Amino acid sequence: MAAAATVATGLVAFATGPASADTPQLSLDYRCDYPLIGMQDVHVDISSDIPDTTTAGVQNPAFNIKAVSTIGADTTFGLNTMGAATIEGTAKAQAKVYSPDYPNGVGANTTVTLDKANVPATGSFAVNAAGKTPALEFDTAGWGAINVGNLTLTVTPKDAAGNPTALGTLTVNCYQKPGQHNVLKQFYVDDGKTPKPPKPDPVDKPVQGPTEYPSPTYPSNPHEITLTYMCPYPLIGKHPLSVKATIDYPATIHVGEYAPPIHIKSLSTTDDGTVEGLNSLDPAPATIEGSAKATSTLIVPEITGYPDNGLKAYVNLPIAKTPIPATGHLEIPAEGDAPKMVFKTKGKGYLKVGDIQLTMTPRLADGSPQPDIGTFTKTCVQDAGQQNTIASFDIVDSGPPPPTHLPATGLAAGTPTDTTVPLSWNAPSSGTPTGYEVYNGSTKVADVPAGTTKYTVTGLTPETKYTFGVVAVYSDGKSDPVTVDATTGKTQPPAPAKVTGLATDGDPGTTQVALKWDKSANATSYEVYNGSTKVGETADTKFTVSGLTPKTKYTLGVVAVNGTAKADATTIDVTTADTPKPPPAAVTGLATDGDPTDTTIPVKWNASADATSYEVDVNGAKVADNVTDTKYTVSGLKAETKYTITVYAVNVNGRSDAASIDATTGKTPIALPQPVTDLAVDGTPATTSVALKWTAGKDAKTYTIYNGSTKIAENVTDTKYTVTGLKAGTKYTFGVVSVNDAGQSKPVTLDVTTADEPGHAPADVTGITLVGAPTASSATIKWNPSEGADSYEVTVNGTTYPVNGTQYTITGLTANSHYTVSIVAVNKYGKSKPTPFEITTGGGNPGGKFGYALAGSSFVKAANGTVKLTGGIQGNLDASGKFTGDLKLDKTSGTFNLLGFIPATADVDFVQQGQTTGTLSGSSLTSTSKMVVKLPSVKVFGFEVGGGATCQTTAPAQIDLKSTDFNQATGGNLTGTYTLPQVSGCGMLTPLISALTAGSGNTVAVKLTKAG
């Protein structure tokens, strides 16, 4: 919550002819209409050096205007609340000049600049302003006067960092209080011939006076919120802080009417660790005092960015001297105020509580500050995830309809580029906008401040038509948009990149240098320079500079260009070659250097005097240059082929005569064969033979076959082979080796097991009988051994169980139920036919009296807490499995987190309605109980808030439980859900207690244990 306030002053004056006069004086009182805080007093003292007399027919120069505005304490209060440290801006004054030439007055409005002023903590303060009068000329002799009217202020409050506050730049209209003298200066127009009459009495001109906002009386509407913070204290570290804040603020506020001032009360509670930390200081402080600066946010429609953004406000809460206890926690009360406000736009408003800045002084018993801490200032940060809205309210219409907001005029589009369009417009014919909004279609692209009537829209698509709009923004609304169509231009190519990789292309000559370089992005051609002289242009990335002098250093440059721009030059220093000298002598002793291979011929030669390198040609084609050794191996040749190899000696003066020899390459060597791949059984192994197959190995002519380490076949040309003479049911390792004239590959092996001799499935199962009588949940059966069987399979209700012997106990059956069981014999050759057998289980429950102890818990969803349950049940079970009983639940209590963060406790009692009923079938149990739930006591933060002897549910809660593992002899686990009805008879907070307990989704989990 905050209020915005600012002030400025404006003056109007006129110019007179060169003359001297006493400095005129005028004092005026205004009522200025500020955003949010409404009408405020401003007193203005005006002075000027306007003379008493001006000469007819002569234009007067501009004169100085000075003003001192006194800002009231209420406005200072509002500025501090919004965090303003300074204000600055301009003021425009309405004024008229009256003379014989202008008997009805002529407008002479003047804008003055306000000096930047510091905002004090309290009380009034002054703002200085200065400006120049307009120049006027008078032709007719006689008396005239200047009357000052109302003001329009354009000011910007800024925080201590120099940033504008959330309200930005404000436009404030100031109205003269009625009954004041508003003549700034009387003057005489002298034509040099007309007798000067006596000076008339000054005539005050009426102006529009202020209209005050009503201040209605609102009904009480208190709000309270409790929030938690983490505070970083000096020396004792971080500790939590709980703050309960209360305000009284109306639920509905009329547009154009004052809301009441906000009085804030808070109670801050530390944890025990904070008190322990303070007492651990040496010496320990006895009291603590200071102030809290509460940060809050006001969100209303007239604040820019609503509803996502709001106005940051700061409220100072003085903290009186508070004793520090020896143990436990510390409670610190504080109170503070924020100014009353007036809202001018209807909608929803919110007041949110934020962080707190503490400025505290722990003091010793003698009143002096604790020496190690002194006075400290720390910010307590609000814990995340909390609901921090302390008040919300509706702002509704009141009074006459809102004023008409005139639009901007003369909207025009300038010359567009491929991605931008410049816009310009004129201010509305009347009214004072606070700024403008610029739109591209329906999308707002910019907010333009008042006084600026142009904007360039960027980020557009080339050769595209757009519709742009401008909306004039006023303090109480917006105008209709004005629009203009514009089409962007074609895309302009980007500037070329600077040339890279500039180098000589070969050795420099005596009179020319060949250059080369890398292609530059966006370049269409290249300019070549010798020093600063352009010597050529090319689209290629090579150029030869000619006409040079031998043995001379030159600076050569290349510039990338395109149709719109040039890159910076890239240069290289090059020295031309000296006057040519004879090339070196031809090499001697050229011969092969060892035997040629199938693809290479090594050669060698004697060094040639004056040679710096050598060139090697093969069959007339150069294969190497810049060879500095006297040997070279020619590679990449064909086998068994004759070649002519030529060698030249080379230096800067050229190359020598050729020296050549003929040489022939050798034969291509034979490579070893590659191993076979994909070795596998071809079909299925037989009892005495296995057929093998594989994929041929590269360069293989034949294959050798192995059984283990024994060679069993060679010179096999096919990629298949059948090994015979094997034993049934035996594992073998077979190998295959690729062979050619150069040798053989590594073996590839495969493990294979031959097939067994044919066998038979076992005989069918016979002699199935029961071993004893079936129980309610199990039965044991046995049977005769089947010839050839290795094992058996017992199938019950579609589930098959493997069995190694001839007896099996079937478990998990249901009492008094009929089952069909089948048994098959199994061996490696197959299974016998199934043999069925019928079983009927015994009876279920024995019936009779029962008694169990109960223990568990129930989760109450609405209250977000758990209640511990203890007690027991006594009853009777009949032979059919039905039972009835008396359920007794002990009195208990629970701890809850109301609304997710408010700690509460409640005492709970249960009164059974009727008897518990249910059924037991095997291990499955179901039950239904009805209970009236009583709440003798309900506490929040340890304080009794409700409950009592009459506080109970309005109807019994039905609790349905189930168990799937119940054993009548020992007990079991039961779970279920239930719905809690509304409660009544709980005192003033019955509706709240009911809302925080009643509802569905509650769960129960208990365990019944056989009573001793």
Buried (B, 14 or more C-beta within 10 A) or exposed (E): BBBBBBBBBBBBBBBBBEBEBEEBEBEBBBBBBBBBBBBBBBBBBBBBBBBBBBBBEBEBEBBBBBBBBBBBEBBBBBBBBBBBBBBBBBBBBBBBBBBBBBEEBBEBBBBBBBEEBEBEEEEBBEBBBEBBBBBBBBEBBBBBBBBBBBBBBBBBBBBEEEEEBBBBBBBBBBBBEEEBEBBBBBBBBBEEEEEEEEEEEEEEBEBEEBEEBEEEEBEEBEBEBBBBBEBBBBEBEEBBBBBBBBBBBBEEBBBBBBBBEBEBBBBBBBBEBBBBBBBEBEEBBBBBBBBBBBBBBBBBBBBBEBEEEBBBBBBBBEBEEBEBEEEEBBEBEBEBBBBBBBBBBBBEBBBBBBEBBBBBBBBBEEEEBBEEBEEBEBBBBBBEEBEBBBBBBEBEEEEEEBEEBBBBBEBEBEEBBBBBBBBBBEBBEEBBBBBBBBBBEEEEBBEBBBEEBEBBBEEBEBEEEBEBBBBBBBBBBBBEBBEBEBEBBEEBEEBBBBBEEBEBBEEBBBBEBBBBBEEBEBBEBBBBBBEEEEBEEBEEBEBBBEEBEBEEEBEBBBBBBBEEBBBEBBBBEBEBBEEEEEBBEBBEEBEBBEEBBBBBBBBBBEEBEBBEBBBBBBEEEEBBEEBEEBEBBBEEBEBEBEBEBBBBBBBBBEBBEBBEBEBEBBEEEEEBBBBBEEBEEEEEBBBBEBBBBBEBBBBBEBBBBBBEEEEBBEEBEEBEBBBEEBEBEBEBEBBBBBBBEEEBBEBBEBEBEBBEEEEEBBBBBEEBEEEEEBBBBBBBBEBEBBEBBEEBBBBBEEEEEEBEEBEBEBEEBBBBBEBEBBBBBBBEEEBBEBBEBEBEBBEBBEBEEBEBBBBBBBBBBBBBBBBBBBBBBBBEBEEEBBBBBEBBBBEBBBBBEBEEBEEBBBBBBBBBEEBBBBBBBBBBBBBBBBBBBBBBBBBBEEEEBBBBEBBBBEEBBBBBBBBEEBBBEEBBBBEBBBEBBBBBBBBEBBEBBBBBBBBEEBBBBBBBEBEE
